[in-house]
Structure formats: structure tokens, C-alpha cells
């Protein structure tokens, strides 16, 4: 009887140690999950901001392009008109107008000072799109990390109820998976996409 009581006490003590360990694991997983959710939300917000800015920049680019096309067409008409004008004063006026339009077109094509030429706007829009894509890849990795961590917490919690140690181990493994995807999101967000593309290409 005393032996059974001792075994029962040892079992309760082991269960207590197990539960404390799992509780600590759950706390750590919850902390990492909070970080992952915060990073994911930040990346998503940045991606949306860059999307709007890229769209606005391309709209500005299109407006510049349309104005440049219209003025370029008018300039060509004036050049044809100038060829048939014989009056020096009239010809000089037309030539001056053509030169003004030509300067304006060149400024719309490239304006390094104000950064509002089509060349600069195109470069800015492409940079914003690249940054947006980078942030989206980060967001996707953080989402995978969060999902892994959430499942890990559920399994670890189930381990306390069922006393199945394997569930706690699986929860810990998923925690490591989540941590790995957080690291990928921070330092190499395009890695998974590149690996997927490479495996897809190899399959063909």
C-alpha cells in the first residue's frame, strides 16, 4: 500500500514537472507568435502603402507621357508649318515655339532636379513595386510562422490534458518551424518562392 502511494506521488510529481515544462513551452510559443503577428501586420501595412504609392507614381507617369505625346505631335505639326513659312518674323516665332516645346518634352522625359521626369518616375514606381513584393513575401512567411506556432500551442495544450508527451514534442517542433519561417521572413523572404520555382522547373 505504501509502495502504491509512493508510486502515485512520483507520478503526480512527474506530471507536475511535465505540466510546468509544457506551460513554459506554451508561454514561449505565445511570445514568438505575438512577435510573428506584429511583424506580419507591419509587413502587410508597408506592402499596402507601397502599392498605393506605386499606383500614384504610375498615374503621374502616364499623365506626363500623355502630355509629352500631345506636345510632341503639336511640335511636329509646327515643324511642318515652319518649312513652308517664308516670313522671317513668323518663322522665328514658330522656331521659338518649337524650341520651347522641345525643352518641355525633354524635361518631362527626364528631370533629375525635381525627380518628376518619366525616367525618374518609372524608376521610383519600379522600386516601390519591388519593395512591395519584398514585403508581401515577408508577410506570407510570417503567416506560415503564425499558423505553425498556433498549431504548436494547441498541441502543447492538449499534452497537458492528455498527458501525452509526444504532443508537447510536436508542439515544440512546430515552434521551431515557426521560428525558422520568421527568420526566413526577416532575412530571406524570397527563399521559399525561389525554391518552389526551382523544384517546379526541375519537375518539367
N, C-alpha and C positions, 0 to 999 in steps of 0.2 A: 504493500500500500504506500509506504514511504517512498519506494522506488518510483512508483507511478506518479506520485506527487512531484517528485524531483524532475522527472521527465517532462511533466506538464509545465512546470515552472521554467525549465530550459527552453521548451517550445515557445512559451509565451515571451520569454526574453529574446529568443531569436526572431520571433515575429515582430517584436518591438523594434529591434535593430533594423530589421528589413523595412518596416514602415518608415522609420526615420530616414533611412537611406533613400527610399523612393520619394519621400516628401521633399528631401533636399534636391533630388533629381528633377522633380516637378517644378520646384522653385527656380532652378537654373534654366530649365526649358522655357518656363514662362518669361523669364528675364530676356532670354535670347529672342523669343517670339516678339516681345514688345519692341526690341531693337529692330528686328526684321520688318515689323509692321510700320514703324516710324520711317525707316529707310525707304520702304516701298512707297509709302504715301508721298514722301519728298520727291522721289524719282518720278512718280506719276504726275505730280503738280508741275514739276520742271518740264516734263515732256509736253504737257498741255500748253504751258506758257510758250515754249519754243515753237509749237505747232501754229499757234496764233500769230506769233511774230514772223515766222517764215511765210505764212499766208499773206500777211500785210505787206511784207517786203516784196513778194512776187507781184502783188497787186500794184505796188508803186512802180515796179519794173515794167509791168505791162502798160501802165499809163505813160511812162517815159517812152516806151517803144512805139506806142500809137502816135504820140506827138511827134517823135522823130520821123516816123514814116510819112505823116501828113506834111510836115515841113519839108522833108526831102523831095516829096512829089511836087510841092509848090516851087521849090528851088529849081528842079529840072525844067518846069514849065517856064520859069523866068529866064533860065539859061537859053532855052529855045527862042524866047522873045527877044533876048538881048542880041542874038545873032542877026535878027532882022531889023534892029533899030539902027538908024544912021545918025540921028541927032546926038551929038557928044554929051550934052547935059542929061538927056533922058537915059542914054547908055550908062553914064556914070552913076545915075540914081539906081538903075536896075542892078548894076555891078555891086554897088554898096549894099543893096538889099540882099543879094546872093551871098556876099561875104558875111553879113550878119547872121543869116540863116545857117551858113556853113559852120560858123563858130558855135552857134547854139546847138546844132546837131552833134558836133564833136564833144561839147560839154555834157550833153545828155548821154552820149555813149560812154564817156569816162570823165569823172570829176573827183580826182584824188583828194582835193581840199575838203569838200563838203561830204564826200563819200556817198553822193547821190546819183552818180552815173550808172548806166545799165551794167557796166562791168563790175563796179563795186557792189551794186545791189544784188546781182547774181551770185557773187562770191559770198555775200552775207547770208543770203537765203539758203544756199547750199550748206554753209557752215551750221546754220540753225537746224537744218534738216538732219545733218549728221549728228549733231548734239542731241536732237530729239530721239533719233533712232538708238543712240547710245543709252539714253535714259530709259527708253522703253525696254531695252534688253535687260538693264538693271532691274527694272520693275518686275519683269517676268521671272527673273531669278529669285527675287525676294518673295514673290508669290509662291513659288515652289518651296522655298525655305520655310515660309509660314505654314504651308499645308503639312509639310513633314513634321514640323515642330508641334502642330496641333494634334496630329495623329499620335505623336510620341507621348504627349501629355495624357491623352485618352488611354493609351496602353499602360502607361505607368500608373495611372489612377486605378485602372482595372486590376493591376497587380496587387494593390493594397486590399481590394475587396476579395479577390480570388486566392491570394497568397501564392500566385504563380510567378516565380522569379523570372521565368523566360519572358514574360510580358514587360517587366522592367528593363530587361536587357534589350528587347526590341525597341522600347521607348528611347533608351539611350542611344542605340544605333541610329534611329531616325533623327535624334537630336544632332548627332554628328553629321548626318546627311544635310539637315537644315543649315548647320553651321558652315558646311562646305559650300552650299549654294549661296549663302550670304557672302562668303569670301569671293566666290566667282562673280557675284553681282558687283562687289566693290572694286575688284582688280582686273577681271577679265570677263565682262558681261557678254561678249560676243563668242566666247569659247564654245558654249553648248551649241549655238547655231552653226558655227563652223564645223564642229564635229559631226553634227547631224547632216550637214551638206556634204561633207566628205564621205560619210558612210552611205548616203543616198547615191552619190556619184559612183562609189565603188560597186554598189549593187547593180548598177547599169553597165 
